[in-house]
Every structure is written in C-alpha cells, then in structure tokens.
Amino acid sequence: MEPSDLLRHIVECLEKLNIRYFITGAVASIAYGEPRLTNDIDIVADISERDVSRLKGCFPDDEFYFDEESAEKAVRSLFQFNIIHPASGLKIDVMVGKKDDFDTSRFQRIRRLKALEDTVANFASPEDVILKKMEYYVAGGSEKHLRDISGMIKISAEIIDLAYIAHWAERLGLGDTWRAVHKQASKKQP
C-alpha cells in the first residue's frame, strides 16, 4: 500500500460514514507548502464511541491493525488512536476533536482540496496547520515543524491570514513563538 492509497481509503471511509474530519499535520503542510517524506496521516475527526465500530469496519483485520478498545478510550478521553497498515509501515493518527473553541474554529475553516488525482478531501486551513505545527515544535523541539511552517509561508503566503494566526497564537500561548517564526520566515522571502 502506498501513502496515497491509505489517504484515499481513510477519506472515502470517513465521508461514507458522514464523520466530520480534516487532514492536518505533514500531509496538510505538504499540500500548502513543500514536499517531504512522511509515513503517517494525521486526521482530526469529530467521532463518537458509536462511530468507532463503524470506522473499524473500513479496516479489515487481515490488512490493518485497529484496536477498537483503544479507539473507544481515545474518544472518551478526547485523545487519539492509531490505525496501522503493518505490511507498509504506514499509519493514520486519528485525533479526536476536542470541541473547544480552537477545534470549533478549525472545523469551521475546513478547505476542500484535491488531495489526489481522483480524491477531494477536507484539509485544515493553512493557518491552523501552522498553529498546530508551532504547538508541536514548542512541545517537542523538532525542527521539521519549523521547516514545514517556513515552506508553507514561502509557497502559500498569499492565502495565509496572518491576523488569524496572531490572534490564536496569543490565545494558545504561542505568541512569542509565532513572532519568532514569522520573523525568520519573512527573512527567507525573496
């Protein structure tokens, strides 16, 4: 299985089941920025406990690892769970929507993009991808998040709402990080 096959599979499943979702993380930053390798697909889903068994039905046991009990626990705790394709090593991280102000805003700002030649999917807005990348950078220090942000600003500057990022960066305690990231990314612009 190729990453594109897994992306198509999860999108078709979520849309067939009428589960609200959006793609975020590396796949979204690639859509708005520069390409890089990734073995996982990050999805935020507005999923309930009753949706878990329906979702599991899309991922047969002979091809995927999907621990239904862990998924139900993740839904109850508003956390995340994984769906793994062991033969390829590919993984889907399903993050359960938190229903807080930020997630509400992120769901309202979904963009429908052509994910693959034959697949249109819901993506987080570029601003929301940048905000989450900053959050992950602060939490773990991985430079890949800063590279992703820089690539997004370089490629998609004309569609990025800087005021929205500044507003949410302050609310999320990322104001200093945003100012530093934006200043650095602006230096790299031609």
Residue pairs with C-beta under 8 A, 6 or more apart in sequence:
1 85
1 87
1 88
1 90
2 88
3 38
3 39
3 41
3 90
4 116
6 41
6 85
6 88
6 90
6 92
7 23
7 27
7 41
7 115
7 116
7 119
7 121
8 115
8 116
8 118
8 119
9 58
10 41
10 43
10 58
10 83
10 92
11 23
11 115
11 119
11 121
12 119
13 55
13 58
13 59
14 21
14 43
14 45
14 55
16 58
17 51
17 54
17 55
17 58
19 45
19 46
19 47
19 51
19 55
20 45
20 46
20 97
20 107
20 122
21 43
21 44
21 45
21 46
21 122
22 28
22 43
22 44
22 106
22 107
22 110
22 122
22 123
22 124
23 31
23 41
23 42
23 43
23 115
23 121
23 122
23 123
23 124
24 42
24 43
24 44
24 95
24 123
24 124
24 128
24 129
24 132
25 38
25 40
25 41
25 42
25 93
25 129
25 132
26 36
26 38
26 40
26 42
26 148
27 38
27 41
27 42
27 115
28 42
28 123
28 124
28 126
28 129
29 129
29 133
29 148
29 149
29 151
29 152
30 36
30 38
31 113
31 115
31 123
32 126
32 129
32 152
32 155
32 156
32 159
33 148
33 149
33 150
33 151
33 152
33 153
33 154
33 155
33 156
34 147
34 148
34 151
34 154
34 155
36 144
36 147
36 148
36 151
39 89
39 90
39 91
40 90
40 91
40 92
40 93
41 90
41 91
41 92
41 93
42 92
42 93
42 95
43 92
43 93
43 94
43 95
44 95
44 96
44 97
44 103
44 106
44 124
45 94
45 95
45 96
45 97
46 97
46 99
46 107
47 55
47 75
47 94
47 96
47 97
48 75
49 72
49 75
49 76
51 75
52 68
52 71
52 72
52 75
53 68
55 66
55 71
56 66
56 68
56 71
59 66
59 83
63 85
63 87
64 83
64 84
64 85
64 86
65 82
65 83
65 84
65 85
65 86
66 83
66 84
67 81
70 81
70 82
71 81
71 94
73 79
73 81
74 80
74 81
74 94
74 96
75 96
77 96
78 96
78 97
78 98
78 99
79 95
79 96
80 93
80 94
80 95
80 96
81 93
81 94
81 96
82 91
82 92
82 93
82 94
83 91
83 92
83 94
84 90
84 91
84 92
85 91
97 103
97 107
101 171
102 131
102 168
102 171
102 172
105 128
105 168
106 124
106 125
106 128
109 124
109 125
109 127
109 128
110 122
110 123
110 124
110 125
111 122
111 123
111 124
111 125
112 120
112 121
112 122
112 123
113 120
113 121
113 123
114 120
115 121
115 123
124 132
125 161
126 152
126 156
126 159
126 160
127 160
127 161
127 164
127 165
127 168
128 168
129 148
129 152
130 149
130 152
130 153
130 160
130 165
131 165
131 168
131 169
131 172
131 174
133 145
133 146
133 148
133 149
134 145
134 149
134 169
134 174
134 177
134 178
134 181
135 172
135 174
136 142
136 145
137 143
137 145
137 146
137 177
138 174
138 177
146 181
146 184
149 181
149 185
150 181
150 184
150 185
150 188
152 160
153 160
153 182
153 185
153 186
153 189
154 185
154 188
154 189
157 189
162 182
165 178
165 182
166 175
166 178
168 174
169 175
169 177
169 178
